[in-house]
Each structure stands twice: as structure tokens, then as C-alpha cells.
Amino acid sequence: MHNIIDTAVEAGSFKTLVAAVTAAGLVDTLNGTGPFTVFAPTDDAFAKLPAGTLESLLADVPKLKSILTYHVVAGKVMAADVMGLNGKSAKTVNGADVTISTDDGVKLNGTSKVVKTDIECTNGVIHVIDTVILPA
């Protein structure tokens, strides 16, 4: 079992996320003891962003850091725990809340579907999402 960053690198479908985390200077944080719950957008999720969005975020480190930390919740929250949170919200590391719906699978903010759950890491857990979530 690896930490969150090594697990994401090894998976091969999070190249954009790993590049963004590196650009934002968050690698050491996500290599820390945690535990963290990371809602990890795939490369396909980043590809859904409007043209030029990713490039502008990579050039705006504070905004990039804000968006990336919006995908992280302190603590280790497994899928079974999330199922009891329908209609509730969770405080992200960024400080803003993300809303959780379990009516039709698990969705964050009504738009991002959790497509794979409970990828356990030494310092937390990864849940894979199909859409990048943005703070209000």
C-alpha cells in the first residue's frame, strides 16, 4: 500500500491531477500523515473543463490550490460512511462545504459522480470522481 500521491501516480489515470498538485506545491501536504479523503478527478474529468481553464489555473497557484483543496476532506471517510450523508455537506480542507447526494449513486454538488470508491492508501483514501468540482 502506498500514500495518496504514489497511489495516484501508479494508477496512471490521474496525470493531470498529479501535475496540478505538483504545480500548487501540495505534494508534501498529501504525502503527510493525514489521514485525508481525496475526491480525485481523472484526466477525463479535467478534460471536461472549458478550453484554457486548466492552463489558466496552472498559472494562478492560489486559485489552483483553492480548487485542489476543495477535493480533500480531513479524515478517512470510506464509501459506507458517505452513504449515510445524503443531503448533507462536508467541510473541505479549503474551508468550503461540498454537498453530498446518494439518491443515484454518490454525487458531489449534484454534478460530479463518484465512479470508484475506497482506494485505500497509507495516509487516507481516494474516491475517483468524473467531474472537477469548483468552490462557489
Secondary structure, 3 states (H helix, E strand, C coil): CCCHHHHHHHHCCCHHHHHHHHHCCCHHHHCCCCCEEEEEECHHHHHCCCCCHHHHHHHCHHHHHHHHHCCEEECCCCHHHHHHHCCCEEECCCCCEEEEECCCCCEECCCEEEEEEEEEECCEEEEEECCCCCCC
